[in-house]
Amino acid sequence: MALESNPGTIKRILELLEGCLSPDASIRNSAEEKALELGRTHGSSMCLWQIALGTDIKTQLRLGAAIMLKNNVKRFWQPRGKFYISKEEKSHFKGVLMSPHCLGSKNLPMTVFRQLSVAAAKIARFDWPNRWEELFPTLLQAISDGNDTQITRGMYLLVEILHELVSRRLSLKAFQKSSSLILDFVQPAWMKTTQALLSAVKAGKGAEPEASKLAERSLQFLRCLHELAAHGIANLEQSKHAAPLFQAFLQISKLLLTPARTLPASHPLRKNIRSMLKIIASTMISTLKSHPLEFGEFLSPFTKFFAHSLTDAHANNGTWIFEDYTVQALSFLSAILTCPEYVKKFAGSGISMSRAGVIRADPKAAAKMQVILSQIFTPDFVTSLTKLLVENLLKLTPEYIQVWQSDPEEFCAIHHSEMRMDENARLAAEHLFLQVCRVFKNQVAPLMASYLNRMGQISDPLSINSIYFALGIGSFELANEFKEAHIPFEEWFSKGLIPHSGAKGNGSQVVRARALWCIGQWVEQLKPATRSLAYAAVTRGLKDSDLVVRIVSSHTLLRLVQDFDFMDTSQSYANEFLGAHTESLLILLKKCEMLSHRQKTAMIIRTILELLGDKMKGVIEPIVTKFPEMWDSCKSTSLLRPRLVEILITIVHASGCLSVELHKFVLPLLEYCLDPRQQFGDVQEIALDLWKEVLQNTPVLTDRMVRLFRFWNPNLSTTFQIMNVCLPVVESYIILGKVPFLKAESKNVQSGLCTLFRSVKPEGQKIIASHLDTFATAHPDEFIQLLHPIIGEIIKTLHLCAEAREARKLKRSLTPSMRSALSIPEKVLKEFLRILSHLLYRSFNAVVSFFQKFSEGKAAIILRLIINFLLSTGDGWELFNRRLATFAMCNCIATGQKELINQIPDVLGYASSVVIEDRRGDTGNYIPAASEAKQVPELKRTEMHRRLILISEDPATREDVRRYVVQAMTKLSNTIGGDAFNKFIVANVDSFILQTFK
């Protein structure tokens, strides 16, 4: 039933809005639920509109109504389900939005109007241009004829609508057609307003109030032009608006840049003037990206202007002046060098039009742009730009030095993190220098070489820092250029970087940190002979008195050990430097307070240990000795503890069977981490990995390790990722503890695995089955005894799949459960069949006995079902699995049950293909490493050895398929009678198949 817009309805809605603002959570939640229901009621939007425009209603309630109205428009302007906003309401909204009552009312708060503007923009997104053609003409007329309030709000509304339409992937042709009308109005208005603003600025203090008003109005026009210039002009060269608009942009930028930089922070115009400059710069960047091949006329003047503006980016004391604009200027130059239409991916020798540029324009346009770009980026321009970047813009400013001294960890987070997200001028300069190196590497390399040659004459630490910073940024691009220019890396590495990594004197920490960082950037150029120098430099850096130097040294060490050539010198590194580096990193881990640095340091320790493997045994004791102290230091935040556990995992893995010496320390830690009462989610997950690693590397299952099993809980396996850790834990216990463990923990194993199997989807059941296969291989009798519920679930699944396939084949209707069965992936069914094959081969009588109970005496039907599924897996299985399937099917057939006799030809055909393909001999050929594993003493065996031995002792790996089939057929012949058997075989089995078994 539709709501009527009467006083009673308005009163109820106002009470509802009051409830939404209530501090009482119960009242507020109830009101919000009713508000959602109200939004789905016909007529509610009209009532909300009346409240939003009402003059005698509280502003908060009007704002709430406007927000609800905006949400209604988003959800229901287009029909959704049974509810929609009626045509009458839509027409009313569109009319009132453009009326003086909405745009010109001083009684309508701006906060409410902003919400209504967003709603109007959403309406435009849905209805323009097809169902709201009059939108722009009506709005522009209202602005043109309106008073100050109408102009201000009309322009605000216009900006919102343009922004929404541009963000939507609309038809550019329709937008560009209407944008011409908007440009005809907005462009002259902006120029006129801005000229008046400049005059008011020149007039001085007396005109400041008028100037502020003009600046606000100019900004509104400019925000419109920002959207229109980039997306509303079809072709810049043919547009009557583009040339005068961009010329005005350039002229205004030149006039406003000086006051924007010189006006004091308290000046009322400074903020607006700076905003205007940033919008103009952002507009030029957007237009360049939208119209790369038509921007040639404007490219040169703006490039020169932005480049020139960078020369005065710093004040006399080295601080940034108007840093946001410097970022925009640097971004404009970077946009040119990264534009896919301008530059090939690896130009190297300068501007070279890419294929994308030629495709998007005719050859003449591409050639014209090539000439323009070459005229701009001359060798002199590139050289001066590079010098400007290296000598000025890449330098550390006094603000950064102050941060370095007051909070070194914060400084490293800003300047030495791979995840820097802040937008600052130095980061923008870094990006531009990288692009200059990429595009003009043959011009940049000689210039950087000249800096290296003059390095001995440079005494300013900040200048040295900047040069090494530039060399590090461009390391990838400059390395080959240096080689071709015969500038040996070893020479400037040993005579420049290494001495500077240990520089002393006032401000020398700036040099040390950057030199050590630069070593890490050029790590690929290090030869084995010079690596020891780098390691020694890092050793000094890790012991430096300055925390920034120590953190940077740790990052450089990470790059050194992750380099491909590290393994060639890993033994000498472990002998000479590992101990000192580990000790320093542990101290750094304790020293740092910022979590990100502590996590990174722990990750570096783990990475070094992982890469060294068993070569790191000399540092195990110091790490384990300090581990309790490090663990206790994480009480304030548990987020570091997972990283510490990862270090232990690495140590246990590298120690192999010797890790038993760590059990007195590791097992109590596992008990603590795995105890659900601790409620450490992240630590508990990583502790599962440690648990798995301990089990896989221990030769003996001790009582304390058995007691740990009480913490194994299927509820831990809430995701596939965790399941892939939980299940190997059980698997390891079974392999290691064998039958005694299964007897001792039979209830936990049965309840845990069966509960988990029932609670997951087929993909999860496949993961479980893949791990249970080891159980079925090692202890088939115990498997049937403990996990018969899982066998029952598997049989149910196979039976349902068979019914579904039969129904689909006969074109019968499918039940929901059948459809679900058909969606089970084939790989899941194969994993089930592998387990059943193992059990039917190793413990046939026990399985059949279970099938008898499960099917109430119809075991033969289940066996026939399994045989049919096994026969269908022929080509998609590995040879070992098909051998196993052959043994299982032969055992089934040999029983002589009538239901299975007709399947003999198919089983023999399947078996013959296995015999033909199976060319392998004994266990030594199956598993070459098995004999070596058996030679390892039992007290030194890890899980890898135990698995190899288990597989080698599996009869399925040694069984002769041909002999096994013949024995099964002989048994069947004795059961049903020789004459009957021979008669059936001759009549139904191909002679070629029979030849295989003679």
VENQUITA-V782697 format. One line per field, one symbol per residue. ss: DSSP state (H for helix, E for strand, C for the rest). phi: phi as a letter, one per 30 degrees, with the letter a starting at -180 (. if undefined). A space follows every 50 residues. Layout:
ss->???
phi->???
This chain:
ss->CCCCCCHHHHHHHHHHHHHHCCCCHHHHHHHHHHHHHHHCCCCHHHHHHH HHHCCCCCHHHHHHHHHHHHHHHHHHCCCECCECCCHHHHHHHHHHHCCH HHHCCCCCCHHHHHHHHHHHHHHHHHHCCCCCCCHHHHHHHHHHHCCHHH HHHHHHHHHHHHHHHHHCCCCHHHHHHHHHHHHHHHHHHHHHHHHHHHHH HHHCHHHHHHHHHHHHHHHHHHHHHHHHHHHCCCCCCCCCCHHHHHHHHH HHHHHHHHHHHHCCCCCCCHHHHHHHHHHHHHHHHHHHHHCCCCCHHHHH HHHHHHHHHHHHCECCCCCECCHHHHHHHHHHHHHHHHCCCCCCCCCCCC CCCCHHHHHHCCHHHHHHHHHHHHHHCCHHHHHHHHHHHHHHHCCCCHHH HHHHHHCHHHHHHHHCCCCCCCCCHHHHHHHHHHHHHHHCHHHHHHHHHH HHHCHHHCCCHHHHHHHHHHHHHCHHHHHHHHHHCCCCHHHHHHHHHHHH HCCCCCCHHHHHHHHHHHHHHCHHHCCHHHHHHHHHHHHHHHCCCCHHHH HHHHHHHHHHHHCHHHHHHHHHHHHHCHHHHHHHHHHHHHHCCCHHHHHH HHHHHHHHHHHHHHHHHHHHHHHHHHHHHHHHCCCCCCCCHHHHHHHHHH HHHHHHHHHHHHHHHHHHHHHHHHCHHHCCHHHHHHHHHHHHHHHHHCCC CCHHHHHHHHHCCHHHCCCHHHHHHHHHHHHHHHHHHHHHHHHHCHHHHH HHHHHHHHHCCHHHHHHHHHHHHHHHHHCHHHHHHHHHHHHHHHHHHHHH HHHHHHHHHCCCCCCHHHHHHHCCCHHHHHHHHHHHHHHHHHCHHHHHHH HHHHCCCCHHHHHHHHHHHHHHCCCCCCHHHHHHHHHHHHHHHCCCCHHH HCCHHHHHHHHHHHHHHCCCCCHHHHCCCHHHHHHCCHHHCCHHHHHHHH HHHCHHHHCCHHHHHHHHHHHHHHHHCHHHHHHHHHHHCCHHHHHHCC
phi->.ddcdbeddeddddddddddcddddddddddddddddedccdjddddddd ddcdcccedddddddddddddddddbdcebidcaddddddddedddecde dcdcdddcedddddddddddddddddcdcdcaddededddddddcddedd dddddddddedddddddddddddddddddddddecddddddddddddddd dddjddcdeddddddddddddddddeddddbccdbddcddcdeddddded dddddcdddddcddddddcedddddddddddddddddeddbdcccedcdd dddddddddddcdcdddjddchdedddddddddddddcdddcbdebdick dbeddeddddbdeddddddeddddddddeddddddddddddbdcdddedd dddeddbeddedddcbcdcdcdcbdddddddddddddddbddcdeddddd dddcedcccdedddeddddddddcedddeddddddhcddeddddccdddd dcdbjdiddddeddddddeddcedcdcedcddddddddedddcddcdddd ddddddeddddddeddddcddddddcbeddddddddddedddcdeddddd ddddedddddddiddcddcddddddddedddddcddbddddedddddded dddddidddddcddcdddddedddddddhcedddddddddeeddddccdb cdddddddddddbdddddbeddedcddeddeddddddhdeddddcedddd ddddddddccdeddddddddddedddddbdddedddcddddddddedddd ddddddddddiddcdedddddddddddddddddddddeddddbddddddd ddddchicddddddddddddddcedccdddddddddeddddddddidedc edceedddddddddddddcdcddeddbeddddddddeedbdcdedddddd ddddeddcdddddddddddddddddcjddddddddddbcdddddddcd
